[in-house]
């Protein structure tokens, strides 16, 4: 997971809060005589207006993209460090950190944020926002232990309910450390805080929740999260993932229903997803729909016309009782194959259709190409087709060959008796006629 992208926007917004929102109430007017203000039981020195003006000047440079000038302005303020109070010094380090963050110089930003929280006293809101910024920065740099440390420190200062964002950051850190059980606990708490208010959490939060459940090998919970993701975000990948999870759970009817719904919305586009849907149609008694889907995808160049796909398409058309559509596909697949199995299937198909000559031709191709798992069956098909052409001698010969194989021996013997009887009757009739 890309933690840098996930935390960057939230970090920048909170960083601006620490500079703009927290600072305002503590700027002393030029005529102010008081030195401290009471903030959450802390006595905090006020920021003098002249110091703030110099810091604001640096900020203006930074906003204009004049980084060098901004740093020079801050360096000028730093030259008067000995005359500054703790809050003023903390704000100086905070401005440095902000500028370094803008320049993506994260280690320097961390260093200066650490200087902020090292100053004392400073307002608690300021310290807390800085701690949270540090947690996010450490997260972005892959320092997960430090992330947790800063968040825990933040929570010791917090007087209210822990916000969802804290739980989310902790969940990210734990996930990256492969502490999936803890990651799951924290992300569940984060999402619960949001959903308790009848709101939807950020999409990435559900992504993390799903990932944690997946690593914990809890497919039922993965499925439940994906149900939400489909409802809230309606993305193609969530539909196909949900279908896959139903399949993993053995809930194949739901698997088909979800994937078919995704197809109707135009979400099933990849060769893999199309093949999955076609197979689901096949195994749930709708081979015609699967064959149509697969053939259309092949014609559009989405699904490759390779041997495996062509075999499955032929099987689908055959099961759908669409022999006229199955035959050309099976012929094309047979030519691709290194063995004669598909020619043997064609022979059986033609036999069932009572097309004796075609059955004989395709079965002979099968035997010539070789590599048959059940050659006895091929000889049996030949014997039966030749019998129907009243070529009794050739039929008996092939039935005799079929009799040599265990899987076709019994049927071959029965057919030999039948053919022999028919041959005898034909000879007798011929004799009488003569």
WOZIDA-V578801 format. One record per residue. RES is the residue in one small letter. PSI is psi in whole degrees, 0 to 359 (NA if undefined). OMEGA is omega as a letter, one per 30 degrees, with the letter a starting at -180 (NA if undefined). NEAR is the number of other C-alpha atoms within 8 Angstrom. Layout:
res=RES psi=PSI omega=OMEGA near=NEAR
res=RES psi=PSI omega=OMEGA near=NEAR
This chain:
res=x psi=140 omega=a near=2
res=x psi=91 omega=a near=5
res=x psi=332 omega=l near=9
res=x psi=313 omega=a near=9
res=x psi=326 omega=a near=7
res=x psi=328 omega=a near=9
res=x psi=343 omega=a near=11
res=x psi=312 omega=a near=10
res=x psi=316 omega=l near=8
res=x psi=321 omega=l near=8
res=x psi=311 omega=a near=11
res=x psi=320 omega=a near=8
res=x psi=320 omega=l near=8
res=x psi=328 omega=l near=10
res=x psi=319 omega=l near=12
res=x psi=326 omega=l near=9
res=x psi=316 omega=a near=10
res=x psi=330 omega=a near=13
res=x psi=316 omega=a near=11
res=x psi=315 omega=a near=8
res=x psi=314 omega=a near=9
res=x psi=325 omega=a near=11
res=x psi=318 omega=a near=9
res=x psi=308 omega=a near=7
res=x psi=349 omega=a near=6
res=x psi=12 omega=l near=9
res=x psi=122 omega=l near=11
res=x psi=143 omega=l near=10
res=x psi=162 omega=a near=7
res=x psi=334 omega=a near=6
res=x psi=359 omega=a near=5
res=x psi=137 omega=l near=6
res=x psi=339 omega=a near=4
res=x psi=148 omega=a near=5
res=x psi=338 omega=a near=6
res=x psi=152 omega=l near=8
res=x psi=146 omega=a near=10
res=x psi=113 omega=a near=8
res=x psi=110 omega=l near=9
res=x psi=49 omega=l near=6
res=x psi=354 omega=l near=5
res=x psi=139 omega=l near=10
res=x psi=114 omega=a near=9
res=x psi=131 omega=l near=12
res=x psi=147 omega=a near=12
res=x psi=152 omega=l near=12
res=x psi=124 omega=l near=12
res=x psi=147 omega=a near=11
res=x psi=322 omega=a near=10
res=x psi=327 omega=l near=6
res=x psi=316 omega=a near=10
res=x psi=321 omega=l near=10
res=x psi=319 omega=l near=8
res=x psi=323 omega=l near=11
res=x psi=321 omega=l near=13
res=x psi=328 omega=l near=8
res=x psi=317 omega=l near=10
res=x psi=321 omega=l near=14
res=x psi=320 omega=l near=10
res=x psi=317 omega=l near=9
res=x psi=316 omega=a near=12
res=x psi=320 omega=l near=12
res=x psi=331 omega=l near=7
res=x psi=2 omega=a near=6
res=x psi=12 omega=a near=6
res=x psi=77 omega=a near=9
res=x psi=316 omega=a near=9
res=x psi=314 omega=a near=6
res=x psi=324 omega=l near=10
res=x psi=315 omega=l near=15
res=x psi=320 omega=l near=11
res=x psi=320 omega=l near=8
res=x psi=320 omega=l near=12
res=x psi=322 omega=l near=14
res=x psi=324 omega=l near=8
res=x psi=320 omega=l near=8
res=x psi=320 omega=a near=12
res=x psi=334 omega=l near=8
res=x psi=344 omega=l near=6
res=x psi=26 omega=a near=8
res=x psi=322 omega=a near=8
res=x psi=337 omega=a near=4
res=x psi=3 omega=a near=5
res=x psi=149 omega=l near=8
res=x psi=177 omega=a near=8
res=x psi=320 omega=a near=11
res=x psi=320 omega=l near=15
res=x psi=318 omega=l near=12
res=x psi=318 omega=l near=12
res=x psi=320 omega=l near=13
res=x psi=325 omega=l near=10
res=x psi=310 omega=l near=12
res=x psi=326 omega=a near=12
res=x psi=319 omega=l near=12
res=x psi=319 omega=l near=13
res=x psi=311 omega=a near=12
res=x psi=318 omega=a near=14
res=x psi=315 omega=a near=10
res=x psi=319 omega=l near=13
res=x psi=325 omega=l near=12
res=x psi=316 omega=l near=10
res=x psi=328 omega=a near=7
res=x psi=4 omega=a near=6
res=x psi=29 omega=l near=6
res=x psi=75 omega=a near=9
res=x psi=320 omega=l near=10
res=x psi=320 omega=l near=6
res=x psi=324 omega=l near=9
res=x psi=317 omega=l near=14
res=x psi=315 omega=a near=12
res=x psi=317 omega=a near=9
res=x psi=328 omega=l near=12
res=x psi=323 omega=l near=13
res=x psi=326 omega=l near=9
res=x psi=326 omega=l near=10
res=x psi=308 omega=a near=14
res=x psi=351 omega=l near=12
res=x psi=342 omega=l near=6
res=x psi=145 omega=l near=11
res=x psi=135 omega=g near=7
res=x psi=153 omega=l near=10
res=x psi=160 omega=a near=14
res=x psi=141 omega=l near=11
res=x psi=317 omega=l near=10
res=x psi=322 omega=l near=8
res=x psi=314 omega=l near=10
res=x psi=318 omega=a near=11
res=x psi=316 omega=l near=11
res=x psi=325 omega=l near=12
res=x psi=319 omega=l near=13
res=x psi=319 omega=l near=13
res=x psi=322 omega=l near=11
res=x psi=319 omega=l near=11
res=x psi=317 omega=l near=13
res=x psi=318 omega=l near=15
res=x psi=318 omega=l near=13
res=x psi=318 omega=l near=11
res=x psi=324 omega=l near=13
res=x psi=316 omega=a near=16
res=x psi=333 omega=a near=11
res=x psi=2 omega=l near=8
res=x psi=18 omega=l near=6
res=x psi=80 omega=a near=9
res=x psi=325 omega=l near=12
res=x psi=317 omega=l near=7
res=x psi=325 omega=l near=10
res=x psi=310 omega=a near=16
res=x psi=318 omega=a near=11
res=x psi=314 omega=a near=9
res=x psi=324 omega=l near=12
res=x psi=320 omega=l near=13
res=x psi=320 omega=l near=8
res=x psi=322 omega=l near=9
res=x psi=316 omega=a near=11
res=x psi=335 omega=l near=8
res=x psi=335 omega=l near=6
res=x psi=340 omega=a near=8
res=x psi=131 omega=l near=9
res=x psi=354 omega=a near=4
res=x psi=188 omega=l near=4
res=x psi=139 omega=l near=5
res=x psi=126 omega=a near=8
res=x psi=158 omega=a near=8
res=x psi=326 omega=a near=11
res=x psi=326 omega=l near=7
res=x psi=313 omega=l near=10
res=x psi=322 omega=a near=13
res=x psi=315 omega=l near=12
res=x psi=318 omega=l near=12
res=x psi=319 omega=l near=14
res=x psi=318 omega=l near=14
res=x psi=313 omega=a near=11
res=x psi=316 omega=l near=14
res=x psi=322 omega=l near=13
res=x psi=316 omega=a near=12
res=x psi=334 omega=l near=8
res=x psi=5 omega=l near=7
res=x psi=22 omega=l near=6
res=x psi=73 omega=a near=9
res=x psi=329 omega=l near=12
res=x psi=318 omega=l near=8
res=x psi=321 omega=l near=10
res=x psi=318 omega=l near=15
res=x psi=317 omega=l near=12
res=x psi=314 omega=a near=9
res=x psi=317 omega=a near=12
res=x psi=329 omega=l near=15
res=x psi=319 omega=l near=9
res=x psi=320 omega=a near=10
res=x psi=312 omega=a near=14
res=x psi=325 omega=l near=12
res=x psi=321 omega=l near=8
res=x psi=318 omega=a near=10
res=x psi=312 omega=a near=12
res=x psi=338 omega=l near=10
res=x psi=335 omega=l near=7
res=x psi=17 omega=a near=6
res=x psi=37 omega=l near=6
res=x psi=168 omega=l near=7
res=x psi=132 omega=l near=7
res=x psi=169 omega=l near=9
res=x psi=148 omega=a near=6
res=x psi=318 omega=a near=8
res=x psi=335 omega=l near=7
res=x psi=318 omega=l near=11
res=x psi=326 omega=l near=12
res=x psi=315 omega=l near=8
res=x psi=319 omega=l near=10
res=x psi=316 omega=l near=12
res=x psi=317 omega=a near=12
res=x psi=320 omega=l near=9
res=x psi=316 omega=l near=13
res=x psi=322 omega=a near=14
res=x psi=316 omega=l near=10
res=x psi=331 omega=l near=8
res=x psi=3 omega=l near=8
res=x psi=53 omega=l near=6
res=x psi=74 omega=a near=9
res=x psi=328 omega=l near=11
res=x psi=320 omega=l near=8
res=x psi=325 omega=l near=9
res=x psi=316 omega=l near=13
res=x psi=317 omega=a near=11
res=x psi=321 omega=l near=8
res=x psi=318 omega=a near=11
res=x psi=328 omega=l near=13
res=x psi=317 omega=l near=9
res=x psi=317 omega=a near=8
res=x psi=322 omega=l near=13
res=x psi=317 omega=a near=11
res=x psi=315 omega=a near=7
res=x psi=325 omega=a near=7
res=x psi=341 omega=l near=7
res=x psi=51 omega=l near=9
res=x psi=146 omega=a near=8
res=x psi=316 omega=a near=9
res=x psi=330 omega=l near=7
res=x psi=325 omega=l near=11
res=x psi=312 omega=a near=15
res=x psi=324 omega=l near=13
res=x psi=321 omega=l near=9
res=x psi=318 omega=l near=13
res=x psi=317 omega=l near=13
res=x psi=322 omega=l near=9
res=x psi=321 omega=l near=13
res=x psi=322 omega=l near=13
res=x psi=318 omega=l near=10
res=x psi=329 omega=l near=8
res=x psi=0 omega=l near=8
res=x psi=13 omega=a near=6
res=x psi=75 omega=a near=9
res=x psi=330 omega=l near=9
res=x psi=317 omega=l near=7
res=x psi=324 omega=l near=9
res=x psi=313 omega=l near=14
res=x psi=316 omega=a near=12
res=x psi=317 omega=a near=8
res=x psi=316 omega=a near=12
res=x psi=326 omega=l near=13
res=x psi=320 omega=l near=9
res=x psi=320 omega=l near=8
res=x psi=320 omega=l near=13
res=x psi=318 omega=a near=10
res=x psi=335 omega=l near=7
res=x psi=1 omega=l near=6
res=x psi=20 omega=a near=7
res=x psi=344 omega=a near=10
res=x psi=101 omega=a near=11
res=x psi=332 omega=a near=9
res=x psi=157 omega=l near=7
res=x psi=319 omega=a near=10
res=x psi=315 omega=a near=6
res=x psi=322 omega=l near=10
res=x psi=317 omega=l near=14
res=x psi=319 omega=l near=9
res=x psi=315 omega=a near=8
res=x psi=318 omega=l near=12
res=x psi=319 omega=l near=14
res=x psi=321 omega=l near=9
res=x psi=319 omega=l near=11
res=x psi=316 omega=a near=13
res=x psi=311 omega=a near=12
res=x psi=351 omega=l near=8
res=x psi=25 omega=l near=8
res=x psi=23 omega=l near=6
res=x psi=57 omega=a near=10
res=x psi=331 omega=a near=15
res=x psi=314 omega=l near=11
res=x psi=320 omega=l near=9
res=x psi=318 omega=l near=15
res=x psi=317 omega=l near=12
res=x psi=314 omega=a near=8
res=x psi=312 omega=a near=10
res=x psi=318 omega=a near=13
res=x psi=319 omega=l near=9
res=x psi=318 omega=l near=8
res=x psi=324 omega=l near=12
res=x psi=316 omega=a near=11
res=x psi=328 omega=l near=7
res=x psi=358 omega=l near=7
res=x psi=11 omega=a near=7
res=x psi=315 omega=l near=10
res=x psi=132 omega=a near=11
res=x psi=142 omega=l near=8
res=x psi=63 omega=l near=7
res=x psi=178 omega=a near=7
res=x psi=314 omega=a near=9
res=x psi=314 omega=a near=6
res=x psi=322 omega=l near=10
res=x psi=322 omega=l near=13
res=x psi=316 omega=a near=11
res=x psi=322 omega=l near=8
res=x psi=317 omega=l near=13
res=x psi=319 omega=l near=13
res=x psi=320 omega=a near=9
res=x psi=315 omega=l near=14
res=x psi=322 omega=l near=15
res=x psi=313 omega=l near=10
res=x psi=330 omega=l near=9
res=x psi=5 omega=a near=9
res=x psi=32 omega=l near=6
res=x psi=68 omega=a near=9
res=x psi=324 omega=a near=9
res=x psi=331 omega=l near=6
res=x psi=332 omega=a near=9
res=x psi=323 omega=a near=14
res=x psi=308 omega=a near=10
res=x psi=327 omega=l near=8
res=x psi=316 omega=a near=12
res=x psi=324 omega=l near=14
res=x psi=316 omega=l near=11
res=x psi=320 omega=l near=9
res=x psi=321 omega=a near=13
res=x psi=323 omega=l near=11
res=x psi=329 omega=l near=6
res=x psi=333 omega=a near=7
res=x psi=151 omega=l near=9
res=x psi=351 omega=l near=5
res=x psi=181 omega=a near=10
res=x psi=12 omega=a near=16
res=x psi=316 omega=a near=12
res=x psi=327 omega=l near=13
res=x psi=323 omega=l near=14
res=x psi=320 omega=l near=14
res=x psi=320 omega=l near=8
res=x psi=320 omega=l near=14
res=x psi=315 omega=l near=16
res=x psi=322 omega=l near=11
res=x psi=315 omega=l near=10
res=x psi=325 omega=l near=12
res=x psi=317 omega=l near=12
res=x psi=332 omega=l near=7
res=x psi=1 omega=a near=6
res=x psi=34 omega=l near=6
res=x psi=87 omega=a near=9
res=x psi=316 omega=a near=12
res=x psi=317 omega=l near=7
res=x psi=321 omega=l near=9
res=x psi=317 omega=l near=17
res=x psi=315 omega=a near=13
res=x psi=313 omega=a near=9
res=x psi=324 omega=l near=12
res=x psi=323 omega=l near=16
res=x psi=323 omega=l near=9
res=x psi=320 omega=a near=11
res=x psi=314 omega=a near=16
res=x psi=325 omega=l near=12
res=x psi=320 omega=a near=7
res=x psi=327 omega=l near=9
res=x psi=190 omega=l near=9
res=x psi=22 omega=a near=7
res=x psi=140 omega=l near=10
res=x psi=330 omega=l near=5
res=x psi=75 omega=a near=7
res=x psi=333 omega=l near=10
res=x psi=323 omega=l near=15
res=x psi=321 omega=l near=10
res=x psi=316 omega=l near=14
res=x psi=323 omega=l near=12
res=x psi=317 omega=l near=13
res=x psi=316 omega=l near=14
res=x psi=314 omega=a near=15
res=x psi=319 omega=a near=14
res=x psi=318 omega=a near=10
res=x psi=318 omega=l near=14
res=x psi=324 omega=l near=14
res=x psi=315 omega=a near=11
res=x psi=343 omega=l near=8
res=x psi=6 omega=l near=7
res=x psi=28 omega=l near=6
res=x psi=79 omega=a near=9
res=x psi=323 omega=a near=11
res=x psi=310 omega=l near=6
res=x psi=324 omega=l near=9
res=x psi=312 omega=a near=15
res=x psi=324 omega=l near=12
res=x psi=313 omega=a near=9
res=x psi=327 omega=l near=12
res=x psi=328 omega=l near=16
res=x psi=320 omega=l near=11
res=x psi=321 omega=l near=10
res=x psi=330 omega=a near=16
res=x psi=343 omega=a near=13
res=x psi=349 omega=a near=9
res=x psi=136 omega=a near=10
res=x psi=320 omega=a near=8
res=x psi=342 omega=a near=8
res=x psi=2 omega=a near=13
res=x psi=309 omega=a near=12
res=x psi=311 omega=a near=9
res=x psi=324 omega=l near=7
res=x psi=319 omega=l near=13
res=x psi=316 omega=a near=11
res=x psi=316 omega=a near=8
res=x psi=325 omega=l near=10
res=x psi=317 omega=l near=11
res=x psi=318 omega=a near=8
res=x psi=315 omega=a near=8
res=x psi=319 omega=l near=12
res=x psi=318 omega=l near=10
res=x psi=317 omega=l near=8
res=x psi=321 omega=l near=8
res=x psi=318 omega=l near=9
res=x psi=316 omega=l near=8
res=x psi=320 omega=a near=8
res=x psi=321 omega=l near=8
res=x psi=319 omega=l near=8
res=x psi=316 omega=l near=8
res=x psi=323 omega=l near=8
res=x psi=321 omega=l near=8
res=x psi=316 omega=a near=7
res=x psi=319 omega=a near=6
res=x psi=325 omega=l near=5
res=x psi=NA omega=NA near=4
